[in-house]
Amino acid sequence: ESGIESAAKTIWDINEGAKYTLVFKFRCQHEIVSGLRFRNEVKRKFITIDNDKVMLGSFAPDGKTKTHTLKSIAPSGVTKRGTYNCTGEFLDDDGNSYVKWSYKIKISNAA
C-alpha cells in the first residue's frame, strides 16, 4: 500500500485554531518542470470551502530532493468543526498532473 493510498484512508484530526505545517519533498529526474504548483481543494458536504494554488517554481532534472514547506492555521469556531474532504495535486504550467491524492481532515474542539 503506497503513501497515497493510505492517506485516502486516514482522517487527520486537527484541533480548531491549531497551527500546522505541510512539508513536501520531491525530485525532478527526467525533464524540466516549468511552473510547478501545488493545488489543494477542500470540500465539506460537496461545497468547495477552499481552493488554494501555491507556486513552487521551475526545476531542472538534477535528481536532488527538494523540500517545500507550507504553514497554515486550522479554522476555528463551532460552524467550522467537522470532517472535510480534500484533494491535493501537483501540476505544471502545461497542465500536466504529476500526482493527485485525496485525504480527509477533521476539525475538532481544542478542549
Buried (B, 14 or more C-beta within 10 A) or exposed (E): EEEEEEBEEEEEEBBBEBEEEEEBEBEBEEEEBEEBBBBBBBBBEEEEBEEEEEEBEEBEEEEEEBEBEBEBEBBBEEEBBEEBBBBBBBBBEEEEEEEEBBBBBEBBEEE
